[in-house]
Amino acid sequence: MEQLRRLCSVDGILDFDSTPDRQVAEFACGVSTAFLAGGEADMKNLRAFVDAYDPPQKPSESEPLLELFKQTHTAPTGTP
């Protein structure tokens, strides 16, 4: 818990020395959640950018995946 207090404290701004353990944990969870939410938004924006630049090529749902594989990959013929 002391390490968590130290990580959450900001010199001269936030001091968690006399704060109850539960409040320190709640603060740490809130900061972590906000960080992860920001990362999620960034990833969504990046995915939208990549898709706009190079739209994904999706096979038709009615076409079996094995048939698609056979069309794009040829097996070697003959024996060495």
C-alpha positions as CSV (number, residue, x, y, z in Angstrom):
1,M,0.0,0.0,0.0
2,E,2.9,2.3,0.7
3,Q,4.2,1.9,-2.9
4,L,0.7,2.7,-4.2
5,R,0.6,5.8,-2.1
6,R,4.0,6.9,-3.4
7,L,3.0,6.3,-7.0
8,C,-0.2,8.3,-6.6
9,S,1.4,11.2,-4.8
10,V,2.5,14.2,-6.8
11,D,5.0,16.5,-5.0
12,G,3.3,19.5,-3.6
13,I,0.0,18.7,-5.3
14,L,-1.4,15.4,-4.0
15,D,-0.3,13.8,-0.8
16,F,-1.8,10.5,0.2
17,D,0.1,10.0,3.5
18,S,-2.9,10.5,5.7
19,T,-5.6,9.2,3.3
20,P,-7.4,6.0,4.1
21,D,-6.3,2.9,2.2
22,R,-9.6,2.6,0.5
23,Q,-9.5,6.1,-1.0
24,V,-6.0,5.6,-2.2
25,A,-7.1,2.4,-4.0
26,E,-10.2,4.1,-5.5
27,F,-8.0,6.9,-6.8
28,A,-5.5,4.5,-8.4
29,C,-8.3,2.5,-10.0
30,G,-9.8,5.8,-11.4
31,V,-6.5,6.8,-12.9
32,S,-5.9,3.4,-14.4
33,T,-9.4,3.3,-15.9
34,A,-9.0,6.8,-17.4
35,F,-5.6,5.7,-18.9
36,L,-7.1,2.6,-20.5
37,A,-10.1,4.5,-21.8
38,G,-7.8,7.0,-23.5
39,G,-5.9,4.1,-25.0
40,E,-9.1,2.5,-26.3
41,A,-10.1,5.8,-28.0
42,D,-6.7,6.1,-29.6
43,M,-6.8,2.6,-30.9
44,K,-10.3,3.1,-32.4
45,N,-9.2,6.3,-34.1
46,L,-6.1,4.5,-35.5
47,R,-8.2,1.6,-36.8
48,A,-10.5,4.1,-38.5
49,F,-7.5,5.8,-40.1
50,V,-6.0,2.6,-41.3
51,D,-9.4,1.3,-42.7
52,A,-9.9,4.6,-44.5
53,Y,-6.4,4.4,-46.0
54,D,-6.6,0.7,-46.9
55,P,-10.1,-0.8,-46.6
56,P,-10.1,-4.4,-45.3
57,Q,-10.7,-7.1,-47.9
58,K,-13.3,-9.4,-46.5
59,P,-14.4,-12.6,-48.2
60,S,-18.1,-13.0,-48.9
61,E,-19.8,-14.7,-46.0
62,S,-21.5,-17.1,-48.4
63,E,-18.1,-18.3,-49.8
64,P,-16.5,-21.1,-47.8
65,L,-13.1,-20.2,-46.4
66,L,-11.6,-23.4,-47.7
67,E,-12.6,-22.5,-51.3
68,L,-11.1,-19.0,-50.9
69,F,-7.9,-20.6,-49.6
70,K,-7.8,-23.0,-52.7
71,Q,-8.2,-20.0,-55.0
72,T,-5.3,-18.1,-53.6
73,H,-2.8,-21.0,-52.9
74,T,-1.7,-23.5,-55.4
75,A,-0.2,-26.8,-54.4
76,P,3.1,-27.8,-56.0
77,T,2.7,-30.4,-58.8
78,G,4.9,-33.4,-59.6
79,T,7.5,-35.1,-57.4
80,P,11.1,-34.1,-57.1
